[in-house]
Amino acid sequence: MVLLLFVDLDPDLAALRPLGGFFVLHTAGKALRPLPTLAQAYAQAPSDAYANALAFRVRKVQDALRAPETRIAASVAQQGLAARLWSVTLGCAARYGRVPDLDPRLLHWDPDAGAPDDLRLTEVRPLPADPATVARLVLHGHLEPLTAALHTRHRVATGLLWGNAASALVGAARQLDQWARANGHADAAARTRALTERLLAHPLLAGTGTLTGMAFRRRSCCLYYRVPGGGVCGDCCFTRPPRPSPRAPLE
């Protein structure tokens, strides 16, 4: 049995800081320059310059990786943002027993920055950390519109993107589990593992891979092997990079 103690979310979400920069979420305050919300970045019908934030991020990743195809960069960019959202959410669930409302209209995003300076939450509204709430916040609030946008704009297969989402979830959970165990927080580790298992059973993630302990083997490939010098990831469906092909598997 896991004893869950609820602690009020503090305005700065300070309990996330010991977990490392990828788990940290800046709150309140003002950014140095106007930033789009993630809701604006996901918009399928761009109505202003802010909606170009997602395209900017994909181009930035493509340039950094020297990726030969935009869809590769789109895949990597999506997995990175998914990992940030999962890290913040799982970290709060483990350390507070609650999560902040991550409504994409409340989260401002700097597509030119890395963690922890890429996200800023304008208001901390505590919510329960149960699987249904977390799924509503992250899967439905963010990853569904993000998947739709990247599939439409860059023709990235949805099965690949949901595999990325599952991989990012387990990656964040594994890091949090390791920190919790190393720092004597067995209860936080247990909560993290239980929540991760429930989330992987959600219809949007079910079938994306197999979880054994905290090891995950996905059934799709993020395409990273196609960047110069790239290889297969630790949880990839491939054990070695496939031979180059103009029609490499996308799902």
C-alpha positions as CSV (number, residue, x, y, z in Angstrom):
1,M,0.0,0.0,0.0
2,V,1.3,3.5,-0.9
3,L,0.5,6.3,1.6
4,L,-0.2,9.4,-0.4
5,L,0.2,12.7,1.4
6,F,-1.2,15.7,-0.4
7,V,0.8,18.9,-0.2
8,D,-0.4,22.2,-1.5
9,L,1.3,23.4,-4.7
10,D,3.5,26.3,-3.8
11,P,3.5,29.3,-6.3
12,D,7.0,28.5,-7.5
13,L,6.7,24.7,-7.7
14,A,10.0,24.7,-5.8
15,A,9.8,21.0,-5.0
16,L,10.6,20.3,-8.7
17,R,14.0,22.0,-8.5
18,P,16.0,19.1,-7.0
19,L,14.8,16.8,-9.8
20,G,16.8,18.7,-12.5
21,G,16.1,21.4,-15.0
22,F,14.0,19.2,-17.3
23,F,11.4,18.9,-14.5
24,V,11.4,22.6,-13.5
25,L,8.5,24.8,-14.5
26,H,8.7,28.6,-14.3
27,T,5.6,30.2,-12.9
28,A,4.1,33.7,-12.9
29,G,6.4,36.6,-13.6
30,K,6.9,38.1,-17.0
31,A,9.0,36.8,-19.8
32,L,11.7,39.0,-21.3
33,R,9.7,39.1,-24.5
34,P,6.1,38.2,-25.5
35,L,5.7,34.4,-25.9
36,P,3.0,32.4,-27.6
37,T,0.8,30.0,-25.5
38,L,1.0,26.4,-26.5
39,A,-2.7,26.7,-27.5
40,Q,-1.6,29.2,-30.1
41,A,1.3,27.0,-31.2
42,Y,-1.0,24.0,-31.8
43,A,-3.6,26.0,-33.7
44,Q,-4.6,24.3,-36.9
45,A,-5.7,27.5,-38.5
46,P,-2.9,30.0,-37.7
47,S,-4.4,33.4,-37.0
48,D,-1.3,35.3,-36.0
49,A,2.5,35.1,-35.9
50,Y,2.5,33.1,-32.6
51,A,1.1,30.1,-34.5
52,N,4.4,29.9,-36.3
53,A,6.2,28.9,-33.1
54,L,5.8,25.2,-33.8
55,A,7.3,25.6,-37.3
56,F,10.2,27.6,-35.8
57,R,10.9,24.8,-33.3
58,V,10.9,22.2,-36.0
59,R,13.3,24.2,-38.1
60,K,15.6,24.8,-35.1
61,V,15.7,21.0,-34.5
62,Q,16.3,20.3,-38.1
63,D,19.2,22.7,-38.3
64,A,20.7,21.3,-35.1
65,L,20.5,17.7,-36.2
66,R,21.2,18.4,-39.9
67,A,18.1,16.2,-40.5
68,P,17.6,15.4,-44.2
69,E,13.8,15.5,-43.8
70,T,11.5,17.9,-41.9
71,R,9.4,15.0,-40.6
72,I,12.4,13.7,-38.7
73,A,12.9,17.1,-37.0
74,A,9.1,17.2,-36.3
75,S,9.3,13.8,-34.6
76,V,12.2,14.8,-32.4
77,A,10.7,18.2,-31.5
78,Q,7.4,16.5,-30.5
79,Q,9.1,14.0,-28.4
80,G,11.1,16.7,-26.6
81,L,8.0,18.7,-25.8
82,A,6.1,15.6,-24.7
83,A,9.0,14.8,-22.3
84,R,8.9,18.3,-20.8
85,L,5.2,18.1,-20.2
86,W,5.4,14.5,-18.7
87,S,8.3,15.5,-16.5
88,V,6.6,18.5,-15.0
89,T,3.4,16.5,-14.4
90,L,4.9,13.3,-13.0
91,G,7.3,15.4,-10.9
92,C,4.4,17.3,-9.3
93,A,2.4,14.1,-8.8
94,A,5.3,12.4,-7.1
95,R,6.4,15.4,-4.9
96,Y,3.1,17.0,-4.1
97,G,0.4,14.4,-4.8
98,R,-1.2,17.1,-6.9
99,V,-0.6,18.6,-10.4
100,P,-1.0,22.1,-11.7
101,D,-3.6,22.9,-14.4
102,L,-1.5,22.8,-17.6
103,D,-4.2,24.2,-19.8
104,P,-2.3,25.1,-23.0
105,R,-3.8,28.6,-22.7
106,L,-2.0,29.0,-19.5
107,L,1.4,27.7,-20.7
108,H,3.6,30.1,-22.6
109,W,6.3,28.5,-24.7
110,D,9.7,29.8,-26.0
111,P,10.5,27.6,-29.0
112,D,14.0,29.0,-29.1
113,A,14.9,28.0,-25.5
114,G,15.7,24.8,-23.7
115,A,14.6,23.5,-20.4
116,P,13.8,25.0,-17.9
117,D,13.5,28.3,-19.7
118,D,11.1,27.1,-22.5
119,L,7.9,26.9,-20.4
120,R,6.2,29.4,-18.1
121,L,2.9,28.8,-16.4
122,T,0.9,32.0,-15.8
123,E,-1.2,30.6,-12.9
124,V,-0.8,27.7,-10.5
125,R,-4.2,25.9,-10.1
126,P,-3.9,22.7,-8.1
127,L,-5.7,19.6,-9.4
128,P,-5.8,15.9,-8.3
129,A,-2.9,13.7,-9.6
130,D,-5.1,10.8,-10.6
131,P,-4.6,9.1,-14.0
132,A,-7.8,10.5,-15.5
133,T,-6.8,14.1,-14.7
134,V,-3.3,13.7,-15.9
135,A,-4.5,12.1,-19.1
136,R,-6.9,15.0,-19.6
137,L,-4.2,17.6,-19.1
138,V,-1.4,16.0,-21.1
139,L,-2.8,13.6,-23.5
140,H,-6.0,15.4,-24.5
141,G,-4.9,19.0,-23.7
142,H,-1.5,18.9,-25.4
143,L,-0.5,15.8,-27.2
144,E,-3.7,15.3,-29.2
145,P,-3.6,18.8,-30.8
146,L,0.2,18.6,-31.1
147,T,0.0,15.3,-32.9
148,A,-2.8,16.6,-35.2
149,A,-0.7,19.7,-36.1
150,L,2.5,17.8,-36.9
151,H,0.6,15.1,-38.9
152,T,-1.2,17.8,-40.9
153,R,1.8,20.1,-41.4
154,H,4.7,17.7,-41.8
155,R,3.0,14.4,-42.7
156,V,4.4,12.6,-39.6
157,A,2.5,9.3,-39.0
158,T,0.3,9.5,-35.9
159,G,1.4,6.0,-34.8
160,L,5.0,7.2,-34.7
161,L,4.0,10.3,-32.7
162,W,2.0,8.3,-30.1
163,G,5.0,6.0,-29.8
164,N,7.1,9.1,-29.1
165,A,4.6,10.2,-26.4
166,A,4.8,6.8,-24.7
167,S,8.6,6.8,-24.9
168,A,8.8,10.3,-23.4
169,L,6.4,9.3,-20.6
170,V,8.5,6.3,-19.6
171,G,11.8,8.2,-20.0
172,A,10.5,10.9,-17.6
173,A,9.2,8.3,-15.2
174,R,12.5,6.4,-15.2
175,Q,14.5,9.5,-14.3
176,L,12.1,10.4,-11.6
177,D,12.1,6.8,-10.2
178,Q,15.9,6.8,-10.1
179,W,16.0,10.1,-8.3
180,A,13.3,9.0,-5.8
181,R,15.1,5.8,-5.0
182,A,18.5,7.4,-4.7
183,N,17.1,10.1,-2.3
184,G,15.0,7.8,0.0
185,H,11.6,8.6,-1.5
186,A,10.3,5.1,-2.1
187,D,6.7,6.4,-1.9
188,A,7.3,8.8,-4.7
189,A,8.9,6.1,-6.8
190,A,5.9,3.8,-6.2
191,R,3.5,6.6,-7.2
192,T,5.4,7.3,-10.3
193,R,5.5,3.7,-11.5
194,A,1.8,3.2,-10.7
195,L,0.7,6.4,-12.5
196,T,2.9,5.5,-15.5
197,E,1.4,2.1,-15.9
198,R,-2.1,3.5,-15.8
199,L,-1.3,6.1,-18.4
200,L,0.2,3.6,-20.7
201,A,-3.1,1.7,-20.6
202,H,-4.9,4.8,-21.9
203,P,-6.5,4.2,-25.3
204,L,-4.2,6.8,-26.9
205,L,-1.1,5.0,-25.7
206,A,-2.2,1.4,-25.4
207,G,-0.3,-0.8,-27.8
208,T,2.5,1.6,-28.4
209,G,5.0,-0.7,-26.6
210,T,5.7,-3.0,-23.8
211,L,6.7,-1.9,-20.3
212,T,8.8,-4.3,-18.1
213,G,9.7,-2.8,-14.8
214,M,10.9,0.6,-16.0
215,A,12.2,-0.7,-19.3
216,F,10.2,0.1,-22.4
217,R,10.3,-1.4,-25.9
218,R,8.2,0.6,-28.3
219,R,6.6,-0.7,-31.5
220,S,7.5,2.3,-33.6
221,C,10.6,4.3,-34.5
222,C,11.2,8.0,-34.0
223,L,13.3,8.2,-37.2
224,Y,16.4,9.5,-35.3
225,Y,18.5,6.8,-37.0
226,R,18.1,8.8,-40.2
227,V,20.0,11.9,-39.1
228,P,23.8,12.0,-39.9
229,G,25.6,9.9,-37.3
230,G,22.3,8.9,-35.6
231,G,21.5,5.4,-34.3
232,V,18.6,3.6,-32.8
233,C,17.3,4.7,-29.4
234,G,17.4,2.3,-26.4
235,D,13.7,1.6,-26.6
236,C,13.4,1.4,-30.4
237,C,11.6,-1.4,-32.2
238,F,14.8,-1.8,-34.3
239,T,17.9,-3.4,-32.8
240,R,20.1,-1.8,-35.4
241,P,19.5,1.0,-37.9
242,P,17.5,-0.2,-41.0
243,R,19.1,0.1,-44.4
244,P,18.4,3.6,-45.9
245,S,15.2,3.6,-47.9
246,P,13.0,6.4,-49.2
247,R,10.1,4.5,-47.7
248,A,11.4,3.6,-44.2
249,P,8.7,2.5,-41.8
250,L,6.8,5.4,-40.1
251,E,4.6,3.4,-37.8
